[in-house]
Amino acid sequence: MSGTNLPSLLIKSLQSFTLASCLILGTLLSTSSYAQEQQPFADWLADLRNEALAEGISESLLDEALSVIEEPIPRVIELDKSQPEFVQTFSNYMNNRLSQARIERGQALLQEHSELFSRIYREYGVQPHYLVSFWALESNFGDYTGGFSVLNALATLAYDPRRSGFFRNELLTALKILDAGHISVEDMSGSWAGAMGQCQFMPSTFEHYAVDGDNDGRIDIWNSLPDVFASAANFLSESGWRSDERWGREVTLPQEFDFTQSGTANRKTVSEWNALGVMRANGNPLGNSSIQGSIVLPAGASGPVFLAYNNFRTTMVWNRSTYYAISVGHLADRFVGGGEIQHWPDTEERALSRIEVIELQEILNSMGIDVGSPDGILGSRTRGAIRTFQEESGLPTDGYASYDLLDMMRIMAISE
């Protein structure tokens, strides 16, 4: 301890202790205030019942449905608040969802239900192999639709103050679905967030798009495959799906490609991309077409490249994840004999943790490139900020948050 300034060390320790004490005290006060302000659950449930009655939901249904709603479920709140520690890489995401066993099972189910799929295609214009792909990714062909009571899960999330308005509306809609006789109270199961059935519809999505595909007078997306596929196809059709187009395709880029032209906000016709030197993954020309597409780089400039069309954008209405939209399209291709993705990065991707994403966002902010409040989420604003940094640094502007990019930014931040 020789050479150590003990008074200074003591002061710093006391300051740290004081700061920690203040933080703990603030947390306790905040928790206490929250506990005092939060309405008792039984009173909240009584208010919900009155609102449901005012919206025309029958008293007998409410007697049955509300009797099964228990106290808020801690596990639901835990799942809602938790975020993955690491940002999943594109290769890991795809490998986890595109097993050979899943491809073979999807092919078999396409054959098994071919008559039903043909009818759905005639009515809604959604090609069968895409419906099977959504089915596979949402519930593993109906094997897993969630083990939570939808009513209990939604009541928990509606009672929690963070997004109470959204989930209260979903809960009221779920009660309307029950009141209409589409499913029984005990059979209304789903995910921790209230997504229901083999196509994992939220109650509001069910209300607007679910269809009675077997004409039995009720809509059962839990057990009736005609209802499941008609509902999914109706949602996609109403969201802009085109029956005469594919989702997209893997392509290669010319050596001097301008990466500022990538991203879903930039659209050109196939003919225009062809003229710029974009080619199919097998090296053949794209050809000429007026179909519009966007260059999508899910793993950055060194990874696979896709030319994504309208049905890719429609898939993102279902789920906003680029990874998800590519997986739906590529899995559908595999069901009908399409090949594997051909151009993976030469080196294995290294996933960023949430802490590292926050660090990246903080560095961007310190450089005067605004990403807002660092949250560890690689959203469009952060990707746009990364593009700005890349452009200013003479790098390919792919907007991709790689570990190598973070490492470079760390060095630059230290040297400034």
Kinemage of the C-alpha trace (Angstrom):
@kinemage 1
@onewidth
@group {chain A} dominant
@subgroup {mainchain}
@vectorlist {calphas} color= white
{ca met a 1} P 0.000 0.000 0.000
{ca ser a 2} L 3.081 2.245 0.014
{ca gly a 3} L 2.620 5.296 -2.177
{ca thr a 4} L -1.174 5.074 -1.928
{ca asn a 5} L -2.985 8.245 -0.899
{ca leu a 6} L -5.132 6.774 1.909
{ca pro a 7} L -7.289 9.882 2.551
{ca ser a 8} L -8.040 10.120 -1.173
{ca leu a 9} L -8.840 6.413 -1.315
{ca leu a 10} L -11.110 6.729 1.716
{ca ile a 11} L -12.950 9.675 0.192
{ca lys a 12} L -13.473 7.773 -3.063
{ca ser a 13} L -14.744 4.759 -1.140
{ca leu a 14} L -17.170 6.929 0.816
{ca gln a 15} L -18.316 8.588 -2.394
{ca ser a 16} L -18.908 5.200 -3.995
{ca phe a 17} L -20.749 4.005 -0.889
{ca thr a 18} L -22.870 7.157 -0.848
{ca leu a 19} L -23.707 6.801 -4.534
{ca ala a 20} L -24.589 3.136 -4.129
{ca ser a 21} L -26.705 3.958 -1.072
{ca cys a 22} L -28.551 6.647 -2.989
{ca leu a 23} L -29.213 4.283 -5.853
{ca ile a 24} L -30.511 1.593 -3.518
{ca leu a 25} L -32.630 4.118 -1.628
{ca gly a 26} L -33.969 5.489 -4.897
{ca thr a 27} L -34.871 2.001 -6.042
{ca leu a 28} L -36.614 1.249 -2.752
{ca leu a 29} L -38.546 4.507 -2.870
{ca ser a 30} L -39.475 3.908 -6.481
{ca thr a 31} L -40.594 0.362 -5.685
{ca ser a 32} L -42.544 1.588 -2.663
{ca ser a 33} L -44.176 4.338 -4.712
{ca tyr a 34} L -45.035 1.837 -7.423
{ca ala a 35} L -46.563 -0.536 -4.869
{ca gln a 36} L -48.667 2.285 -3.434
{ca glu a 37} L -49.847 3.518 -6.814
{ca gln a 38} L -50.521 0.125 -8.395
{ca gln a 39} L -54.210 -0.769 -8.182
{ca pro a 40} L -54.889 -4.085 -6.404
{ca phe a 41} L -55.261 -6.822 -9.003
{ca ala a 42} L -58.752 -7.798 -7.857
{ca asp a 43} L -59.924 -4.197 -8.272
{ca trp a 44} L -58.223 -3.976 -11.663
{ca leu a 45} L -59.976 -7.160 -12.756
{ca ala a 46} L -63.337 -5.785 -11.596
{ca asp a 47} L -62.771 -2.648 -13.700
{ca leu a 48} L -61.882 -4.825 -16.671
{ca arg a 49} L -65.109 -6.782 -16.216
{ca asn a 50} L -67.144 -3.572 -16.269
{ca glu a 51} L -65.387 -2.410 -19.423
{ca ala a 52} L -65.986 -5.784 -21.092
{ca leu a 53} L -69.681 -5.666 -20.177
{ca ala a 54} L -69.911 -2.182 -21.670
{ca glu a 55} L -68.426 -3.536 -24.909
{ca gly a 56} L -71.144 -6.170 -25.142
{ca ile a 57} L -69.339 -9.246 -23.879
{ca ser a 58} L -71.812 -11.559 -22.157
{ca glu a 59} L -71.923 -11.829 -18.393
{ca ser a 60} L -71.899 -15.629 -18.510
{ca leu a 61} L -68.683 -15.673 -20.542
{ca leu a 62} L -67.045 -13.198 -18.186
{ca asp a 63} L -68.053 -15.291 -15.174
{ca glu a 64} L -66.284 -18.285 -16.718
{ca ala a 65} L -63.279 -16.515 -18.240
{ca leu a 66} L -62.358 -14.198 -15.382
{ca ser a 67} L -62.617 -17.011 -12.860
{ca val a 68} L -59.577 -18.702 -14.420
{ca ile a 69} L -57.434 -15.555 -14.345
{ca glu a 70} L -55.087 -15.848 -11.405
{ca glu a 71} L -52.638 -13.386 -9.924
{ca pro a 72} L -50.091 -11.923 -12.375
{ca ile a 73} L -47.601 -14.557 -13.542
{ca pro a 74} L -43.997 -13.618 -12.638
{ca arg a 75} L -42.609 -15.802 -15.441
{ca val a 76} L -44.545 -13.809 -18.051
{ca ile a 77} L -43.111 -10.528 -16.763
{ca glu a 78} L -39.644 -12.087 -16.667
{ca leu a 79} L -39.923 -13.215 -20.298
{ca asp a 80} L -41.296 -9.847 -21.373
{ca lys a 81} L -38.450 -7.943 -19.736
{ca ser a 82} L -35.647 -10.286 -20.714
{ca gln a 83} L -33.581 -9.772 -23.831
{ca pro a 84} L -31.049 -12.170 -25.353
{ca glu a 85} L -27.529 -11.648 -24.042
{ca phe a 86} L -26.071 -11.932 -27.525
{ca val a 87} L -27.309 -10.630 -30.857
{ca gln a 88} L -27.816 -13.781 -32.900
{ca thr a 89} L -25.756 -14.087 -36.064
{ca phe a 90} L -27.460 -14.739 -39.374
{ca ser a 91} L -25.726 -18.097 -39.850
{ca asn a 92} L -26.766 -19.306 -36.383
{ca tyr a 93} L -30.319 -18.078 -36.908
{ca met a 94} L -30.647 -19.922 -40.211
{ca asn a 95} L -28.956 -23.114 -39.017
{ca asn a 96} L -31.312 -23.304 -36.050
{ca arg a 97} L -34.371 -23.131 -38.304
{ca leu a 98} L -33.443 -24.946 -41.514
{ca ser a 99} L -32.566 -28.489 -40.537
{ca gln a 100} L -32.758 -31.232 -43.137
{ca ala a 101} L -35.396 -32.985 -41.033
{ca arg a 102} L -37.593 -29.861 -41.118
{ca ile a 103} L -37.181 -29.552 -44.889
{ca glu a 104} L -38.139 -33.173 -45.460
{ca arg a 105} L -41.134 -32.952 -43.141
{ca gly a 106} L -42.351 -29.811 -44.890
{ca gln a 107} L -42.089 -31.532 -48.259
{ca ala a 108} L -44.123 -34.467 -46.966
{ca leu a 109} L -46.818 -32.188 -45.522
{ca leu a 110} L -47.077 -30.287 -48.797
{ca gln a 111} L -47.967 -33.580 -50.453
{ca glu a 112} L -50.248 -34.757 -47.656
{ca his a 113} L -52.381 -31.600 -47.714
{ca ser a 114} L -51.979 -30.726 -51.398
{ca glu a 115} L -55.717 -30.542 -52.069
{ca leu a 116} L -56.296 -28.136 -49.186
{ca phe a 117} L -53.321 -25.983 -50.213
{ca ser a 118} L -54.560 -25.818 -53.802
{ca arg a 119} L -57.937 -24.557 -52.627
{ca ile a 120} L -56.326 -21.950 -50.374
{ca tyr a 121} L -54.122 -20.801 -53.268
{ca arg a 122} L -57.141 -20.382 -55.545
{ca glu a 123} L -58.960 -18.331 -52.915
{ca tyr a 124} L -56.122 -16.182 -51.544
{ca gly a 125} L -53.235 -16.352 -54.015
{ca val a 126} L -50.594 -17.503 -51.510
{ca gln a 127} L -48.403 -20.316 -52.808
{ca pro a 128} L -48.519 -23.528 -50.729
{ca his a 129} L -44.782 -23.803 -50.014
{ca tyr a 130} L -44.800 -20.358 -48.387
{ca leu a 131} L -47.727 -21.255 -46.143
{ca val a 132} L -45.899 -24.379 -44.999
{ca ser a 133} L -42.810 -22.276 -44.308
{ca phe a 134} L -44.745 -19.883 -42.045
{ca trp a 135} L -46.347 -22.898 -40.381
{ca ala a 136} L -42.951 -24.479 -39.747
{ca leu a 137} L -41.363 -21.366 -38.289
{ca glu a 138} L -44.313 -20.250 -36.155
{ca ser a 139} L -45.238 -23.519 -34.454
{ca asn a 140} L -43.073 -26.302 -35.932
{ca phe a 141} L -45.994 -27.502 -38.062
{ca gly a 142} L -48.416 -27.131 -35.160
{ca asp a 143} L -46.345 -29.128 -32.663
{ca tyr a 144} L -45.840 -26.216 -30.292
{ca thr a 145} L -48.336 -23.388 -29.937
{ca gly a 146} L -47.310 -22.230 -26.464
{ca gly a 147} L -48.050 -23.519 -23.012
{ca phe a 148} L -49.599 -20.439 -21.395
{ca ser a 149} L -53.224 -19.581 -20.803
{ca val a 150} L -53.788 -16.657 -23.181
{ca leu a 151} L -56.113 -15.008 -20.685
{ca asn a 152} L -53.632 -15.284 -17.824
{ca ala a 153} L -50.705 -14.108 -19.937
{ca leu a 154} L -52.557 -11.113 -21.353
{ca ala a 155} L -54.008 -10.178 -17.963
{ca thr a 156} L -50.492 -10.209 -16.498
{ca leu a 157} L -49.137 -7.954 -19.253
{ca ala a 158} L -52.199 -5.695 -19.203
{ca tyr a 159} L -51.885 -5.212 -15.444
{ca asp a 160} L -48.187 -4.348 -15.759
{ca pro a 161} L -47.996 -0.584 -16.378
{ca arg a 162} L -45.315 -0.597 -19.099
{ca arg a 163} L -47.605 -1.490 -22.058
{ca ser a 164} L -50.912 -1.844 -20.307
{ca gly a 165} L -52.989 -0.138 -22.998
{ca phe a 166} L -51.863 -2.445 -25.786
{ca phe a 167} L -52.318 -5.653 -23.811
{ca arg a 168} L -55.619 -4.542 -22.262
{ca asn a 169} L -57.029 -4.182 -25.774
{ca glu a 170} L -55.646 -7.608 -26.693
{ca leu a 171} L -57.244 -9.119 -23.580
{ca leu a 172} L -60.628 -7.578 -24.361
{ca thr a 173} L -60.361 -8.889 -27.911
{ca ala a 174} L -59.525 -12.369 -26.596
{ca leu a 175} L -62.680 -12.232 -24.470
{ca lys a 176} L -64.707 -11.308 -27.579
{ca ile a 177} L -63.231 -14.301 -29.425
{ca leu a 178} L -64.323 -16.546 -26.559
{ca asp a 179} L -67.754 -14.948 -26.422
{ca ala a 180} L -68.229 -15.672 -30.134
{ca gly a 181} L -67.637 -19.365 -29.430
{ca his a 182} L -64.539 -19.860 -31.564
{ca ile a 183} L -62.625 -21.666 -28.799
{ca ser a 184} L -63.258 -22.675 -25.205
{ca val a 185} L -61.697 -20.884 -22.256
{ca glu a 186} L -59.617 -23.900 -21.254
{ca asp a 187} L -58.365 -24.460 -24.821
{ca met a 188} L -57.268 -20.857 -25.496
{ca ser a 189} L -53.543 -21.483 -25.088
{ca gly a 190} L -50.656 -19.575 -26.569
{ca ser a 191} L -47.299 -17.937 -25.991
{ca trp a 192} L -46.326 -15.877 -22.957
{ca ala a 193} L -47.186 -12.763 -25.012
{ca gly a 194} L -50.648 -14.019 -25.984
{ca ala a 195} L -49.894 -15.218 -29.543
{ca met a 196} L -52.344 -17.984 -30.345
{ca gly a 197} L -52.661 -21.138 -32.382
{ca gln a 198} L -50.626 -22.772 -35.110
{ca cys a 199} L -50.067 -19.448 -36.890
{ca gln a 200} L -49.409 -17.541 -33.640
{ca phe a 201} L -51.895 -14.708 -34.151
{ca met a 202} L -52.381 -12.071 -31.497
{ca pro a 203} L -56.093 -11.625 -30.663
{ca ser a 204} L -56.279 -8.375 -32.678
{ca thr a 205} L -54.783 -10.140 -35.717
{ca phe a 206} L -57.306 -12.936 -35.252
{ca glu a 207} L -60.114 -10.387 -35.095
{ca his a 208} L -59.133 -8.745 -38.383
{ca tyr a 209} L -57.828 -11.636 -40.476
{ca ala a 210} L -58.803 -15.076 -39.125
{ca val a 211} L -61.060 -17.077 -41.433
{ca asp a 212} L -63.436 -20.027 -41.041
{ca gly a 213} L -61.707 -22.236 -43.595
{ca asp a 214} L -63.779 -25.367 -42.962
{ca asn a 215} L -67.156 -23.560 -42.812
{ca asp a 216} L -68.170 -25.026 -39.455
{ca gly a 217} L -69.281 -21.676 -38.056
{ca arg a 218} L -66.250 -20.988 -35.882
{ca ile a 219} L -62.585 -20.179 -36.386
{ca asp a 220} L -60.217 -22.649 -34.741
{ca ile a 221} L -56.566 -21.777 -35.485
{ca trp a 222} L -55.500 -24.246 -32.805
{ca asn a 223} L -56.848 -27.459 -34.320
{ca ser a 224} L -58.406 -26.919 -37.764
{ca leu a 225} L -55.834 -26.856 -40.581
{ca pro a 226} L -58.291 -25.273 -43.050
{ca asp a 227} L -58.792 -22.449 -40.542
{ca val a 228} L -55.046 -22.150 -39.884
{ca phe a 229} L -54.048 -21.906 -43.541
{ca ala a 230} L -56.984 -19.785 -44.673
{ca ser a 231} L -56.294 -17.339 -41.843
{ca ala a 232} L -52.568 -17.120 -42.597
{ca ala a 233} L -53.239 -16.742 -46.319
{ca asn a 234} L -55.882 -14.081 -45.734
{ca phe a 235} L -53.481 -12.077 -43.562
{ca leu a 236} L -50.744 -12.257 -46.198
{ca ser a 237} L -53.131 -11.477 -49.049
{ca glu a 238} L -54.548 -8.453 -47.252
{ca ser a 239} L -50.994 -7.318 -46.440
{ca gly a 240} L -50.008 -7.222 -50.121
{ca trp a 241} L -48.814 -10.719 -51.051
{ca arg a 242} L -48.428 -11.308 -54.798
{ca ser a 243} L -49.345 -14.708 -56.170
{ca asp a 244} L -47.179 -14.377 -59.289
{ca glu a 245} L -43.900 -13.471 -57.581
{ca arg a 246} L -41.316 -15.261 -55.496
{ca trp a 247} L -39.949 -13.776 -52.264
{ca gly a 248} L -36.499 -13.014 -53.655
{ca arg a 249} L -33.296 -14.872 -54.439
{ca glu a 250} L -29.639 -15.081 -53.529
{ca val a 251} L -27.435 -12.954 -55.792
{ca thr a 252} L -23.834 -11.797 -56.182
{ca leu a 253} L -22.669 -8.209 -56.446
{ca pro a 254} L -20.137 -6.657 -58.807
{ca gln a 255} L -16.740 -5.917 -57.289
{ca glu a 256} L -17.257 -2.161 -57.164
{ca phe a 257} L -20.836 -2.240 -55.917
{ca asp a 258} L -22.024 0.930 -54.185
{ca phe a 259} L -23.302 -0.321 -50.836
{ca thr a 260} L -25.278 2.867 -50.260
{ca gln a 261} L -27.748 1.320 -52.716
{ca ser a 262} L -28.413 -1.632 -50.410
{ca gly a 263} L -31.261 -1.835 -47.913
{ca thr a 264} L -35.020 -2.201 -48.237
{ca ala a 265} L -35.508 1.554 -48.658
{ca asn a 266} L -33.745 1.355 -52.032
{ca arg a 267} L -35.709 -0.333 -54.806
{ca lys a 268} L -34.872 -0.923 -58.453
{ca thr a 269} L -36.313 -3.180 -61.110
{ca val a 270} L -34.656 -6.495 -61.843
{ca ser a 271} L -33.606 -5.013 -65.198
{ca glu a 272} L -31.901 -2.098 -63.445
{ca trp a 273} L -30.051 -4.363 -61.011
{ca asn a 274} L -29.054 -6.559 -63.934
{ca ala a 275} L -27.597 -3.547 -65.744
{ca leu a 276} L -25.552 -2.708 -62.620
{ca gly a 277} L -23.903 -6.138 -62.711
{ca val a 278} L -25.927 -7.940 -60.043
{ca met a 279} L -26.114 -11.641 -60.953
{ca arg a 280} L -27.794 -14.781 -59.712
{ca ala a 281} L -25.870 -16.816 -57.147
{ca asn a 282} L -24.938 -19.368 -59.814
{ca gly a 283} L -23.334 -16.672 -61.970
{ca asn a 284} L -26.133 -16.339 -64.514
{ca pro a 285} L -27.581 -12.906 -65.400
{ca leu a 286} L -30.700 -11.777 -63.567
{ca gly a 287} L -32.463 -11.077 -66.819
{ca asn a 288} L -34.987 -8.364 -67.482
{ca ser a 289} L -38.129 -7.765 -65.461
{ca ser a 290} L -40.100 -4.832 -64.095
{ca ile a 291} L -40.365 -6.489 -60.671
{ca gln a 292} L -38.819 -4.250 -58.033
{ca gly a 293} L -36.333 -5.553 -55.521
{ca ser a 294} L -33.912 -4.420 -52.820
{ca ile a 295} L -30.415 -5.618 -52.016
{ca val a 296} L -30.397 -7.132 -48.511
{ca leu a 297} L -27.172 -7.945 -46.633
{ca pro a 298} L -28.125 -9.907 -43.477
{ca ala a 299} L -24.491 -10.618 -42.551
{ca gly a 300} L -22.845 -7.519 -43.980
{ca ala a 301} L -20.805 -7.052 -47.130
{ca ser a 302} L -18.840 -10.280 -46.607
{ca gly a 303} L -21.914 -12.484 -46.224
{ca pro a 304} L -24.650 -13.757 -48.538
{ca val a 305} L -26.576 -11.203 -50.592
{ca phe a 306} L -30.270 -11.355 -51.470
{ca leu a 307} L -32.420 -9.508 -53.955
{ca ala a 308} L -35.690 -9.221 -52.036
{ca tyr a 309} L -39.019 -8.566 -53.758
{ca asn a 310} L -42.469 -7.467 -52.627
{ca asn a 311} L -43.325 -10.739 -50.862
{ca phe a 312} L -40.242 -10.330 -48.677
{ca arg a 313} L -41.578 -6.935 -47.575
{ca thr a 314} L -45.005 -8.484 -46.973
{ca thr a 315} L -43.382 -11.153 -44.794
{ca met a 316} L -41.929 -8.344 -42.703
{ca val a 317} L -45.484 -7.137 -42.011
{ca trp a 318} L -45.920 -10.503 -40.261
{ca asn a 319} L -42.571 -10.243 -38.471
{ca arg a 320} L -40.249 -7.229 -38.695
{ca ser a 321} L -37.065 -9.313 -38.575
{ca thr a 322} L -34.962 -9.418 -41.746
{ca tyr a 323} L -33.618 -12.784 -40.615
{ca tyr a 324} L -37.152 -14.115 -40.244
{ca ala a 325} L -38.229 -12.902 -43.687
{ca ile a 326} L -35.216 -14.509 -45.365
{ca ser a 327} L -35.740 -17.756 -43.460
{ca val a 328} L -39.392 -17.934 -44.585
{ca gly a 329} L -38.423 -17.408 -48.204
{ca his a 330} L -35.406 -19.681 -48.248
{ca leu a 331} L -37.162 -22.496 -46.373
{ca ala a 332} L -40.036 -22.271 -48.858
{ca asp a 333} L -37.513 -22.573 -51.697
{ca arg a 334} L -35.999 -25.662 -50.088
{ca phe a 335} L -39.424 -27.301 -49.863
{ca val a 336} L -39.709 -27.179 -53.679
{ca gly a 337} L -36.179 -28.257 -54.510
{ca gly a 338} L -34.183 -25.029 -54.175
{ca gly a 339} L -30.531 -25.251 -53.199
{ca glu a 340} L -28.664 -24.131 -50.115
{ca ile a 341} L -27.358 -20.605 -49.589
{ca gln a 342} L -24.086 -20.547 -51.499
{ca his a 343} L -22.031 -17.615 -50.243
{ca trp a 344} L -21.358 -17.624 -46.509
{ca pro a 345} L -18.637 -15.480 -44.879
{ca asp a 346} L -15.128 -16.968 -45.082
{ca thr a 347} L -14.691 -16.666 -41.321
{ca glu a 348} L -17.173 -17.552 -38.583
{ca glu a 349} L -19.270 -14.630 -37.399
{ca arg a 350} L -18.773 -13.444 -33.859
{ca ala a 351} L -22.017 -12.312 -32.241
{ca leu a 352} L -22.111 -9.031 -30.341
{ca ser a 353} L -23.512 -9.066 -26.833
{ca arg a 354} L -26.104 -6.513 -25.787
{ca ile a 355} L -23.433 -4.793 -23.686
{ca glu a 356} L -21.221 -4.529 -26.776
{ca val a 357} L -24.076 -3.120 -28.853
{ca ile a 358} L -24.636 -0.488 -26.148
{ca glu a 359} L -20.905 0.276 -26.243
{ca leu a 360} L -21.063 0.653 -30.036
{ca gln a 361} L -24.031 3.007 -29.710
{ca glu a 362} L -22.259 5.062 -27.056
{ca ile a 363} L -19.170 5.415 -29.259
{ca leu a 364} L -21.309 6.540 -32.194
{ca asn a 365} L -22.983 9.137 -29.989
{ca ser a 366} L -19.582 10.345 -28.756
{ca met a 367} L -18.529 10.791 -32.387
{ca gly a 368} L -21.523 13.010 -33.032
{ca ile a 369} L -23.464 10.330 -34.924
{ca asp a 370} L -26.776 10.256 -33.095
{ca val a 371} L -28.351 6.883 -32.323
{ca gly a 372} L -30.532 8.127 -29.480
{ca ser a 373} L -30.410 6.504 -26.056
{ca pro a 374} L -28.210 3.355 -26.164
{ca asp a 375} L -30.481 0.333 -25.702
{ca gly a 376} L -28.519 -2.637 -27.048
{ca ile a 377} L -30.941 -3.078 -29.954
{ca leu a 378} L -29.692 -3.005 -33.538
{ca gly a 379} L -32.637 -1.133 -35.006
{ca ser a 380} L -32.867 0.894 -38.188
{ca arg a 381} L -31.581 4.050 -36.481
{ca thr a 382} L -28.433 2.314 -35.265
{ca arg a 383} L -27.856 0.672 -38.654
{ca gly a 384} L -28.225 4.078 -40.296
{ca ala a 385} L -25.683 5.550 -37.878
{ca ile a 386} L -23.293 2.707 -38.668
{ca arg a 387} L -23.652 3.495 -42.375
{ca thr a 388} L -22.769 7.115 -41.653
{ca phe a 389} L -19.666 6.027 -39.735
{ca gln a 390} L -18.667 3.617 -42.492
{ca glu a 391} L -19.093 6.245 -45.183
{ca glu a 392} L -16.985 8.752 -43.227
{ca ser a 393} L -14.328 6.070 -42.668
{ca gly a 394} L -14.159 4.839 -46.262
{ca leu a 395} L -15.676 1.430 -45.437
{ca pro a 396} L -18.356 -0.535 -47.297
{ca thr a 397} L -21.613 1.065 -46.140
{ca asp a 398} L -23.484 -2.136 -45.346
{ca gly a 399} L -24.783 -0.952 -41.938
{ca tyr a 400} L -23.649 -4.210 -40.370
{ca ala a 401} L -22.551 -4.244 -36.725
{ca ser a 402} L -19.664 -6.710 -36.751
{ca tyr a 403} L -17.185 -7.306 -33.957
{ca asp a 404} L -14.365 -6.100 -36.227
{ca leu a 405} L -16.234 -2.825 -36.717
{ca leu a 406} L -16.661 -2.391 -32.964
{ca asp a 407} L -12.973 -3.097 -32.434
{ca met a 408} L -12.053 -0.414 -34.982
{ca met a 409} L -14.406 2.077 -33.348
{ca arg a 410} L -12.859 1.372 -29.933
{ca ile a 411} L -9.395 2.204 -31.267
{ca met a 412} L -10.655 5.378 -32.935
{ca ala a 413} L -12.462 6.465 -29.763
{ca ile a 414} L -9.317 5.981 -27.668
{ca ser a 415} L -7.137 7.922 -30.113
{ca glu a 416} L -9.455 10.936 -30.176
